Amino acid sequence: MRVAVIGAGYVGVVTAAGFAEFGNEVVCIDKIPDKVIMLGKGEIPFYEPGLKELVGKNLKEGRLVFSEGSFQAVKESLVIFIAVGTPPRGDGSADLSYVEEVAKEIAENLDEYKVVVTKSTVPVGTSLRIKEIIETHKNNSTHFDVASNPEFLREGSAVYDFMHPDRIVIGAESDAAKAILRDLYRPLYLRETPFVFTDLRTSELIKYASNSFLAMKISFINEIANLCDALRADVHVVAKGMGLDGRIGPKFLHPGPGFGGSCFPKDTMALSKMAKEAGYNFQLVDATIQVNKDQMERAVEKICQASGGKLKKAKIALLGLSFKPNTDDIRESPALYIAQRLIEEGCQLRVFDPAAMDNARMVLGDRCSYCKDSYEAAYKAQVMVVATEWNQFRNLNLARVKETMEGDNLVDLRNIYDPRRAQKLGFRYWGMGRR
Ligand SMILES: NC(=O)c1ccc[n+]([C@@H]2O[C@H](COP(=O)([O-])OP(=O)(O)OC[C@H]3O[C@@H](n4cnc5c(N)ncnc54)[C@H](O)[C@@H]3O)[C@@H](O)[C@H]2O)c1
């Protein structure tokens, strides 16, 4: 099948390479020329494990191409995925201007039957809006269908998630569109991946409901961790005891400095806004958002406590800047928020991240020192903070870190170290909700 994917970001490139790997002929389009040139050479403009190999293989075998213009791609493809960004506007709602721009481009190039599929996360009603835009702007009577196929991949394991999804959700109005998408996803169908076929609006809401529920689980365990701090209980044992209940499950019960990334913060805000516009006050989602904001500030307070109640001129090492491990994405990263707050408070900050240093430098500029590794960051620090749980931080030689530091405070915002071991090595250990 011939497929076009518009938008060569995290979702677009993974989707394009994934469908090419299934044997389809795929063209992936972006409006940034440098990005297209890089991708065409097999270079990935962001960090995502396994993606370079998948893109390289499919480029070489001729099933995947990257292009700047949508003109030819739209004409030659049966299925067109829209995978452009839907960033938050100032009021929390999703900015649909990129999606709408793409819908107009598709309309102008429509010459025979196509299925136009929204992969971007979009508010309920957007697929119908796309249909309206295409109807208005097409210059002939060509028939087309719209469909919604939300993406659930996780950055850091996006390639695995594309190949082994928990489910595929497809919202469509016509049987033809459903059949074409079922055919496109046939390799997963054969692997018995569950499929949910539904209408456009329900499909769009499934994405927001899923992300907001996961975000709520994180905010919930963060509040339990805060309560554990106050009541001197251990959040890890609480989470284990809860997670063993099959109705709850163990995932997303890890406390930390709050959720971040390009999805949870914007999708919770968009759901809240969408609900308000529909006349419903979604209290749980609003509380999830507020708890998350408070949690990042609590992390800063914890660091302040560890540095003796004073942050001005405190020498602090911060490990981790990306919003989670295995990505260089710093969008809405709690670690980056903490770095900015520490700088504002007048700390002397030394930072290290295995992948996100270049991105962080664009935001933090020369207001902190960038180090080549964790040990260099720890040099003469009074407090060392772990803000993102990269595997290499789990395996640090803590004795060497301790020798390098001037002080003895270890603030473990991700609870990756054994408090007793850290204490044995001479650290004053500050975890999240651990005795
Ligand atoms: N990143 C994730 O983990 C993830 C997971 C699931 C769903 N989503 C959703 O998928 C969508 C895309 O997210 P992303 O993280 O891949 O975004 P991104 O910002 O990384 O990429 C979007 C790309 O679209 C391109 N673009 C914008 N307008 C264009 C146009 N008119 N023509 C061609 N290209 C255009 C941009 O240049 C950019 O490269 C969003 O709605 C997001 O919420 C993201």
The ligand as a Gaussian input file, in Angstrom:
#p B3LYP/6-31G(d) Opt

LIG

0 1
 N        5.824000      12.498000      21.154000
 C        5.077000      11.508000      21.642000
 O        5.518000      10.703000      22.466000
 C        3.641000      11.336000      21.194000
 C        2.967000      10.153000      21.488000
 C        1.649000      10.006000      21.064000
 C        1.011000      11.029000      20.371000
 N        1.679000      12.199000      20.119000
 C        0.980000      13.238000      19.380000
 O        1.432000      13.187000      18.020000
 C        1.505000      14.503000      17.461000
 C        2.901000      14.788000      16.960000
 O        3.776000      14.756000      18.070000
 P        5.373000      14.780000      17.899000
 O        5.943000      14.683000      19.256000
 O        5.762000      13.797000      16.855000
 O        5.550000      16.279000      17.327000
 P        6.892000      16.984000      16.794000
 O        6.745000      18.398000      17.177000
 O        8.080000      16.200000      17.216000
 O        6.776000      16.843000      15.201000
 C        5.817000      17.487000      14.415000
 C        6.431000      17.714000      13.036000
 O        5.432000      18.194000      12.149000
 C        6.049000      19.100000      11.248000
 N        5.035000      19.939000      10.592000
 C        4.265000      20.902000      11.122000
 N        3.458000      21.425000      10.183000
 C        3.714000      20.777000       9.027000
 C        3.196000      20.844000       7.693000
 N        2.248000      21.705000       7.353000
 N        3.706000      20.013000       6.779000
 C        4.671000      19.136000       7.084000
 N        5.191000      19.007000       8.319000
 C        4.723000      19.822000       9.283000
 C        7.019000      19.871000      12.122000
 O        8.016000      20.508000      11.360000
 C        7.565000      18.753000      13.014000
 O        8.739000      18.173000      12.468000
 C        1.028000      15.450000      18.565000
 O       -0.336000      15.682000      18.424000
 C        1.289000      14.662000      19.839000
 O        0.435000      15.024000      20.897000
 C        2.985000      12.360000      20.507000

